[in-house]
Amino acid sequence: MDAVTKHSGISIESDRLDLFHEILLRRCNGELFMAPIGTNPQRILDLGTGTGIWAIDMARILILFLGDKFPSAQVLGNDLSPIQPTLVPPNVAFEVDDVENDWVYSQQFDFIHARYLAGAIKDWSRLIDQAFKFTRPGGWVEFQDFDMEFYTLHGDFAPGCSLDRWTKMVVNGLKQMGAEPEPGPKLKGWLKDARFINIHEKVLPIPVGIWPKSEEMLVGNPRRYKYFLLTSGKILKTAGYKCNTTSTWCTVKDLR
Ligand SMILES: C[S@@+](CC[C@H](N)C(=O)[O-])C[C@H]1O[C@@H](n2cnc3c(N)ncnc32)[C@H](O)[C@@H]1O
């Protein structure tokens, strides 16, 4: 269980993760993945699966589109926390595992997926090395992750405002806890170092305010404010910042 999960309580954290799944899905035009994994993926692994929502959706897609042809296609999700549901499609399984330990799978995977592990993983190079070892030749990996910086497209975000200070404190807090807070921009280099080839990078801004014109991009935004504040409390305390509640630092007004 990571710090964030412990702090917020399982159900709030699960709700937050499922909401974020919806946000990311919409940001990716409804696509669960971008890698051209073909029509015959047999073994799929989802690292740090959280509530398992991605793995379950992926398993459903396999059944819907490939079930008749490839009934043996399987999705495996792992996580430190067993917060996944038990009523799931028959072609998905979950296991409690620490992805930073040595992987002991008996076979390689056709597709390894890892999303939103910012602030969770300490040694990304090692994680990606292990992903390389356990991807079959010709298989694919997809990492979707973040940097933590807020900005506005026209540069009017004021450095030093409460929101800016809050993100910097969270980033520092995560670093002090030994986790990499901003893996997104570093993924390409790590993948190269691990000897992956045919690497594609897509950078997508995610709106956090209430200004996007597209309804699609507005999904869950009011609730996201609350979650932004809730999830950072433990990190800030660990980093030694003296505040009882995160809202001391970052009011809803700042986030609009
Ligand atoms: C922010 S959540 C993302 C969940 C999921 N990937 C998603 O996109 O909805 C990060 C997850 O990584 C898990 N995690 C953190 N460190 C881990 C580790 N060393 N091994 C396995 N899972 C880990 C946490 O328990 C948490 O569920």
The ligand as an SDF file (V2000), in Angstrom:
LIG
                    3D

 27 29  0  0  0  0  0  0  0  0999 V2000
   -1.6760    6.0630   -8.5280 C   0  0  0  0  0  0  0  0  0  0  0  0
   -2.0500    4.3550   -8.4690 S   0  0  0  0  0  0  0  0  0  0  0  0
   -2.3400    3.9390  -10.1690 C   0  0  0  0  0  0  0  0  0  0  0  0
   -3.1790    2.7050  -10.3410 C   0  0  0  0  0  0  0  0  0  0  0  0
   -3.4130    2.2250  -11.7660 C   0  0  0  0  0  0  0  0  0  0  0  0
   -2.1790    1.9630  -12.4630 N   0  0  0  0  0  0  0  0  0  0  0  0
   -4.2360    3.1960  -12.5480 C   0  0  0  0  0  0  0  0  0  0  0  0
   -3.7610    3.7980  -13.5250 O   0  0  0  0  0  0  0  0  0  0  0  0
   -5.4290    3.3530  -12.1990 O   0  0  0  0  0  0  0  0  0  0  0  0
   -0.4880    3.6140   -8.1280 C   0  0  0  0  0  0  0  0  0  0  0  0
   -0.6370    2.1680   -7.7000 C   0  0  0  0  0  0  0  0  0  0  0  0
    0.6560    1.5770   -7.6510 O   0  0  0  0  0  0  0  0  0  0  0  0
    0.6830    0.6880   -6.5480 C   0  0  0  0  0  0  0  0  0  0  0  0
    2.0910    0.4770   -6.1880 N   0  0  0  0  0  0  0  0  0  0  0  0
    2.9370    1.3640   -5.5940 C   0  0  0  0  0  0  0  0  0  0  0  0
    4.1520    0.8120   -5.4530 N   0  0  0  0  0  0  0  0  0  0  0  0
    4.0530   -0.4620   -5.9490 C   0  0  0  0  0  0  0  0  0  0  0  0
    4.9690   -1.5300   -6.0490 C   0  0  0  0  0  0  0  0  0  0  0  0
    6.2370   -1.4090   -5.6390 N   0  0  0  0  0  0  0  0  0  0  0  0
    4.5310   -2.6930   -6.6000 N   0  0  0  0  0  0  0  0  0  0  0  0
    3.2560   -2.8240   -7.0110 C   0  0  0  0  0  0  0  0  0  0  0  0
    2.3500   -1.8360   -6.9470 N   0  0  0  0  0  0  0  0  0  0  0  0
    2.7450   -0.6700   -6.4100 C   0  0  0  0  0  0  0  0  0  0  0  0
   -0.1380    1.3850   -5.4750 C   0  0  0  0  0  0  0  0  0  0  0  0
   -0.5900    0.4820   -4.4810 O   0  0  0  0  0  0  0  0  0  0  0  0
   -1.2570    2.0030   -6.3170 C   0  0  0  0  0  0  0  0  0  0  0  0
   -2.3570    1.1320   -6.4120 O   0  0  0  0  0  0  0  0  0  0  0  0
  1  2  1  0
  2  3  1  0
  2 10  1  0
  3  4  1  0
  4  5  1  0
  5  6  1  0
  5  7  1  0
  7  8  2  0
  7  9  1  0
 10 11  1  0
 11 12  1  0
 11 26  1  0
 12 13  1  0
 13 14  1  0
 13 24  1  0
 14 15  1  0
 14 23  1  0
 15 16  2  0
 16 17  1  0
 17 18  1  0
 17 23  2  0
 18 19  1  0
 18 20  2  0
 20 21  1  0
 21 22  2  0
 22 23  1  0
 24 25  1  0
 24 26  1  0
 26 27  1  0
M  CHG  2   2   1   9  -1
M  END
$$$$
